Amino acid sequence: MLSWMIRHIDDHDRPEIERLMNAFGDEIAAMDPLRRLIRADGFGPFYLDKMLADTADAKGLVLIAEEQAQIVGFAAGAARGRREQDAHQVVPFHDGYVTELYVVPEARHRGIGTALVEACERWFRENGCGAVHVEVFAPNEGAVRFYRHLGYEARDIHQIKTLDSPGPSGG
């Protein structure tokens, strides 16, 4: 029997999701080999508001993983179609996007992340989506393996090169 459950977010979840969002930001910033990512003050509330706004605009969903009355993870998803500006290069589509996924380290490798993604995928199917997209920070090798295990394939690669320049001020 599972010791955790997946449910939709409630207003009373806000403080805990802000805390987990901060932990998520800390983990991602710590794995950045270029040291360009930070988790500044206000990160948790800002990104929770952004996640809620993004999913509301797309009629998406935010899910919570809860174990023994403790929130141990969350996921967000949104459905989107082709943008008008892409009409000359992309076929029409209505796809799902897993925009956020986080499971606390001590609850990983127990199926919680998989259950969150599968719940998002079910919602996407029910809402007529033809595919699911997810963006992964390349240094997050665990997430890359996780999504590959779930059948996701690399589609685009975003690359970066830092320059020995004085920065935006030019001086």
N, C-alpha and C positions, 0 to 999 in steps of 0.2 A: 504494500500500500504506500502511496506517495505521502510524504510528510509536508508537501507544499501545495499551493493552489495558485491558479492564474485568475485574475479578476481585472475589471476595469478600474481606472483611477477614480478616487473620490477626493473631494475638497480637503478632507482631513489628512490626506497623504502628503500634502505640500511640504511640511518641514522635513520629513524623512527623505522625500525625493530630492529636495534641494541638497541635503547632506550627501546622498548617493551621487548626485550630479557633480558635486565638488570632488568626491573620491574618484569618479570617472575622469574628470579633468586632470587631477593629479597623476593618475596612471598614464594617461596619454602624454602629458607633458614630460613625465619621467622617461618615457621610451623614445623621445624625439632626439635622434642623434645630432641634429643641427641646432638644437636648443632654441628653436624659434617659437615653440608653443609654450604658453604659460597658463596658469589657472589663477587669474586675478581675483581680488575681493569682489564679491557680488556675482561670481560666475554661476553658482548654483541657482539662485533666483532668476537671473537673466536667461539661462538656457532652459530652465523649466518653463518660463513664460514663452520663450521662443518655440519650444517643443509643442506646448499647448496651442499656441497661435497657428503654427504650421499644420497641425492635425485638424484644427477647427476649420481652417481655410479649405482644406482638402477633404473635409468630411472623413477624417481619418480616425485613428484610435490610439489610446495610450493604455497599456496593460501593466499590471503590477504582479510580481511573483511574491507570494507571502508564505512564510514558514513559521509556524508557532507564533503567530501574531506579529512577526517581524517582517518588514519588507526587505527582500534579499535581491531584488532585481526589477528592471522595468524594460519595456520596449515601446516604441512608437512607430506608427506606420501611416502613410498617406498615399492616396491614389491620385495619379496625375496622367494627363494626356499629352499628346504632342503639342508643342508650342507652335504658334503660327509662324514664327521666324525660322522654324526647322522644316517647314512644309516641303521645301525643295530637296531635302536630303534624308528625311526619315519617313517611313511609312506611318500612317495613322496608328495610334496605339492608345490604350488605357492600361497603365501598369501600376503596380504597387511598389512602394519604396519603404524599406525598413530604414527609418531615419535615425533611430537610436536603439541601442541594445546594451544593457549593462547588467552584470550579475556580480555581486560582491565576491571577492576572491575565495572566501571560506565556503561559499555555496556552489562553486564551479565544479564541473565534471560529475554532476548528479542528474543531468537532464533538464535543468531549469531553463537554460538558454535555448535549448532545442524546443522545449514546450512553448516558450514565448514566441520564437520564430514561427513555429507551426500554427500557433493561434493567429498570428498576423497573416500567414499565408491563407488560412481558412477564410478570414475576413476579406482578403483580396479576391479570392475565388468567388465568394458570395456577392461581391460588388463588381464583377465582370472584368477583373484584371486578367491580362494575358501573360504577364511575366512579373517577376519580383526583382527589384534592384537593391543592392546594398553597397555602400561605400565603406571601405576599410582603410585605416591608416596603415600604410605599408610596413612600418616597423612593428606593428602589432601582429606578430607571426602567429600567436595563438588564435586570434580572430580569423586570420586568413585560413588556417587549418580547419577551424570550426565551420566556417561557411563552405569550404570545399567539401568537407565531410557531409554537409547537408545538400550537396549537389550544385552549389553555386560555382560559376566559372568566371575567371577574370575576363573583363570586356575592354576596359580602358585603363591606361596607365598614365598617371600624372607624375611628371618628374620635375625635380628642382635642382638648381645649381646655385650655390651662394657665390657672390662676387666679392672681390677685394676692392670694394668701393667705399667712399665716405658715407654713403647712405643718401636718403632723400633730400637732405639739405644741399647736397652737391659740394660742400665745402669741407 
